[in-house]
Amino acid sequence: MLSYEQSRQFVSDRLKFGIKPGLERIEQLMAMLRNPQDKLKFIHIAGTNGKGSTAAMLASILQAAGYKTGLYISPYISDFRERISVNGSMIPKQSFAEQIDHLLPLVNQMEEQSLVITEFELITAAAFSYFAKEQCDLVVLETGLGGRFDATNIIKSPLCSVITRIALDHTDILGDTYAKIAYEKAGIIKCGCDVVVAANQKEEVVSVLQSTAKEKGSAIHFCSADSVDIIFESIEGTEVAYSGKRIFLPLAGRYQAENLATVLSAVDVLRGKSVLIDDSAILEGVAAARFPARFEIMSRRPLVILDGTHNPNGAKALSDTLTRLLPDVKITAIMGMLRDKDVEKTLSILTPHFMKILAVSPDNPRAMSEEELCRLCSRFVPAERFEDKHTALSYAIGSCKEDEAVLICGSLYLAGELRGSIIDMVGEM
């Protein structure tokens, strides 16, 4: 029997195989497991921005409604096991080790046939098997990349498909236009399955999704940003009105209200599928929703904010939030980014809010070096590079004054690396 550490190492070792689009390998692996995913009911979520928050809110509502709810997300922030949870509790270490121990000989057997299972495929298989073992009533399933050839897309028709805001990201894999990326995301639309689409999509995105839904005979529900009225907003969260109900959302930023509109539209679809969700479950579930590294307030004195923004679309949302909620605050940003992102455009959007940037490098093979990032940042605002990101964090927090704030952003990987250190650091102050 593998230990948790050994199982994690086995999974991590699969990273060397990179991303391999296609469903043939995961289909064969799941067939060897007797397709546990076929025993489950899913809400399938794809998109570029807002997937994680949408999934977290929806899972929280379903749990509040009394359903045993599985949640599968990617990536994680602080603990690898965040990716697989049931009713808000991460998969236990022993359970994860058991799943990988069971999968290991099957993976090795497939390699003998020159079929290599990637890291994401392996985790997805473990998640399906675990959710089935736990006899989950419903599973909120977030795609990893794209949709059409994403490993999660081996499921049969879900109760509902959800497509959040689509933007240009992973263009080297998904395509370099909105239409091409929308085509890949639309791959999760199954025949006869309702699909909910977030508001404020590009016209070419809407066109692709409409044609796909028509081809599949699927009812398509386009959300309206006006369906949720913002009553009050602060860095602590947002209070909104929806269909005569006042709902408190403990996630800051107007884009989160937009995500909530998508969630509530999905709830309406699920109600039509005999999923019993009363209004009290919505209120309770949304109020209990948590999603780390999305304008997450880590400390009030000094003000320290953690955000996983890593592309221009997310940067625009963060910029809008900073303009609305912290217009007069001087911000020191600790930034680290991956070199395959649109770094310059992201910087051009965010840097007007910063008085200086401390450039670091996330611990990822695709990371941009702190030297190169510092050079790019210097075009917009004073910047300094730090080889050690924890030293940068200590410096920024230690020198933060009353009318200032520290914002960590640029990468979810960076957010994950520093989140624990922030908690330790501000807890000692």
N, C-alpha and C positions, 0 to 999 in steps of 0.2 A: 504494500500500500504506500503510495506516495505521500510525503508530508506536504503541507501547504506550500512551504518554500520550494520544494522540488516541483510541485505542480505549476507554480508561478514561473519558475525557470523554464520549464518545458514550453509553456505558452509564450514567454518572451523570446525564446529561441526561434519561434516561428516568424518573428518580425523580419528575419533575414530574407524571407521569401517575398516580402513586399505585398503589393496589392495585385491580385489576379482576378479581374472581372470574369464572371461566368458562374453558372449554377450547377454545372455537372458534378463538380467535386463534392459540394455540400449536399447535393441530392443523393449521391451514392453513400456518403457517410451517414446521413439520416436514415436511409433505407436499411443500413446495417444495424441501426438502433431501433428499427421498426417504426420509424416516423412518429415519435412522440408529439411533434408539433401538430399532427392531425387531430389530436385529442383536445386541443386548446381553441379558445375564441380570442381573436385579436382585434386591436385597433392599431392600424399600421400608419406610421408617421414618417414622411420624407420632407425634404426642403433644405434650404441653405442656412437660413437664420431663424431662430425661434423654436427649432425642433425640441431641444432639451426642456425649455421652460413649458412648452405646450404639453409635452409628455408628462412632466412632473405634476402640473396642475390637474390634468385629466386623471392620472393615476390616483392622486389624492382625493378627488371627488368620488371616484369609483369605490375607493376604500371606505370613505365616509358613508357611502350608500350601502355598505355591508357586504361588498364583494371581496373575496380573497383575490388581490390584484398583484400580478407580476409586472415588473417594469424593467425594460432592457434599454440602456442608453450607451452612448459612445461620444466622446471619450470619458474617462473619469477625471476627478480633480485631485483628491487626496488619497483615496484608497481604491485599489483596483477592483475591489468587490462591489463598489458603487454601481458598476455596470449591470449587475444582476441583483434585483431585490424583490422581496415579496412583502406587501403591506408596510412598506417603508423601512424594512430591515434588510440589510445587505446579506447576501448568501454567506452562511457560516464558513469559516476556513476549512473545516473538516468536510463539509458538503462539497465545496469547490474541489478539494483534493480528490474526493471520491468520484466526481464527475470526470475529471481529467484522467484519473487512474483507469476508469472504465473506457475512456476514449483512446488512450495511448496505443493499445495493441491494434485498434482499428485504423488509426492514423498510420502506424508502421506498416500495416498490411497494405494500405492503399499506396504507400510510397514504393512498395515492391512492384506495383503496377504503374509506376511513374506518375502517380496522382498525388501532388503535394498539397496538403491542407495548410492554408495560411492562418495567421494568428486570429484574424477576425472570424474566419469560418469556424475555427476551433472553439472560440468563446461563444459564438452563436449556437453551435451544437450543444455545448454545455448548458447554456441558458434554456434552450427548448427542453432538454432532458430534465433539468431541475424544476422548471415550471410544471411540467407534466407530473413529476414525482410529488410535488407539493399540491397537486390537484387544484391549481389556480382556476378561479371562475372566469377571469378575464386577464388578458395580458396586453399592456401598452408597449408596443414594439417600435423602437426607433431605428431607422436605417443607419448604416455606417457611412456609406458613400453612394450617392446617386439613388438608385431604386431598381431599375430594370434588371441589372445583374448583381445587385447587392445580395449577400448571403441570406438576409432575412426574407427575401422575396420568394423563397420556396414555399411559403405558407399558402394554403388554399384561400378562398375569398374571406377576407376579414369582415367583421361587422360593419366597419367603417374605415375608409382610407382618409388620411389627412395630409394635405400638402401646405406647408408653411411658406413664408416668403422665399422666393427664389432669386438668387443673385449670382454674379459671376465669381465662382470659386472652384478650385480643382479643375481649372480649364484644360489642363494637360490630359486629363482623364475623361472628363464629362463633355468637353466641347467648349469652344470659345465664343459662343453666342447664347443669349437667353433662351432662344428657341431650342437649341441643341441640349442645353442643360434641362430645360423643362421636359423634353422628350424622355430623358433618362429618369427624371423624378416621376413622370407619369407612368412609368413601368409598374408602379405599385397598384395602379387602378385595375381591378379585376372585373371580369364579366358580371354585370348585374349588381355590383357593389357600389353603394353610395360613397361619394368622395366630397370632402369638405375642403375648400380652398381659402387660404388666408386672404385678407384684403390687400389692396395696394400692390397688385402684381403688374408687371409690364404687359402691354397689349399682346406682344408676341407670345408671352407665357400663357395668357388667357386663351389665345387661339389654339395653342398646342393642347392644353388641358381639355378644352371643349371638344376638340376633334377626337382625342383619345377616349373621352367619356362616351361620346356618341358611338364610336366604333365598338366599344365594349358594352353598350347598352346600360350604362351606369348613370344614375341620377347625380348631377353635380350641383353643389351648393356653394355659391360664392358669398363669402362673408362681407359685411359692410363695416368699415371702421366706425361709422356713425351709430352702430347698434349698441355701442358701449359709450356712455357719457361720463367723462371724468368730472367728479365733484371736487376732489381735493387730491393733491399730490405733494409728497415730500420725499426725502431720501430714505425714509422708513417704509414707504409703500404708497399705494394709490387706492383711493376710494372711488368706486364707479357706480353708476346706475344702469341696470339692464332689465328691461321688461318689468319695470316697477319695483325691482329689488335693489337694495343698496348692498354692494359687495366690497369687502376690504381685501385687497390683493397685496400681500407683504413683499412685493417685488416692485422696485422703483423703475420709472421710465414709461413714457407713453407707449413705447413699442410693446411693453408687457400687457398693457390694456388691449392692444391689438391682438396679442397672442391669446388673451382671455376671451376675446370675441370669437376666435377660432375654436377654442375649447368649448364654449357654450353652444356654438353651432353643432359641434360634434355630439354634445350631450343631447341635443334635440333629435339628431339622427338616431342615436342609441335608444332613446325613449321610444322611437318608432319601431325599434327592433325588439321591443319587450324587455329592455334593460330598465329596471325600476330605479329611478334617480329622482328623489323629491327635492324641493327647493332648499330644505335645510341641509341636505348633503352637499349641495353646491356651495352654500355659504360656509359650511364647516370645512369642506375640502379645499376651497380656494384659500381660506384664512390659514390653513395648516400647510399650504404648499411651500416648499423650500427648494431653492436651486442654487448651489454655491457658485461663486465667481461670476454672477450676473449683477453688476452694480451692488455687490455685497458689502455692507458696512461692517468692517472688522473691528473698528474702534471709533468712538466719538471724540475722545480727547487723548491724543491727537486724532484728527479725522483721517482714517485709513480706509480706502476703498479698493476692492478687488474686482476686476472685470476681465472676462476672457475674450474681449473683442479682438478679432484677428483679421478682419477683411473690411473693405470700404463700406459695405452696407451696414455692418455692425458698428463701424466707426461713426457713421452718420447718426445712428440711433444713440450712441454714447454721447456724441457731441450735442445732440438735442437735449439729452438729459442734463448734461453739465450746464448748458445755457439756461435751462429752466430752473434747476434746483440749486446750482452753486455758481451764480453769475459773478459774484464778487470775491470768490475764494481763489487764492494763489496756489497753483497746483504744481507739485514736483512729481513727475511721472517716472516710474521705473518700467522700462519697456524692453521686451525681448520678442523677436518675431522669427518666423520660419521664412527661409529665403524664397520659397515657392509661392508666397503670398504677394499681393500688390502692395508692397511696403511703402513706396513713395506716395501713392494715393492715400493710403491710410494715414500716413504722417501729415499730409497736407490738410486732411480733415480735422485731425485731433490737435495738432500743435498750437493752433491759436489759443487753446485753453491752458497751455503749460508755460510756466516761467522757466523751467529747465527740465531736461531729460537725463536720467541715468541709464545708459545703455548697457544691457547685459545679454547673455546668450542662453536660451533655454537648453536643457539637457535633452537634445533630440538630434538625430543624424541630419535632419533637414534644417537645422537652426542656422540663422545668419549670425556671423561672428559679431561680438560686441564692437570690434573695431569698425567693421563695415556699417553696422547700424548707427554707430556714433557719428560716422562721417555723413550719413544721409540725414540724420537728425539735425546736425549742425547747419544744414541749409535753411532750416526753419526756426530754430531756437537754440540757445546755449545748451550744449550737451557734454557729458562726461562719460567715459566708459569705465566699467568695473568688471574685472575678471571674475570676481566672486560676487554672485547675486545677493548672498546673505549680508555681505559687507555693505552693498548698496542699500539694502533694506534698512540696516542698522543706522547708516548715515542719514538716510532720508527721514526716518522716524525721529531720530535723535535731534535733528535740526529743525523739525517742523514747529512753526510758531502758531499762535492763537488763530490768526486769520488765514492759515494755510492748510493744505491737505496733501496727502500722499495717495497717488493712484497707481496701482500696478495693473498693466494691461499689455496687449499685443499678442498674447498666446495663452491658450488654455493649459498648455504644458507648463508655462512659467507660473500661472496661477496655482497649479497643483503643487509645484515645487516650493512655493513661498507661503502657501496658506497656513501650514502648520507653524512655520517660523513666525509669522505675524501674530498668531494666537499666543505663542510663547513670549514674544517680545512685548506686546502691549499688556499682557497679563502681569508682567514684572514691573510695569511703570506705575 
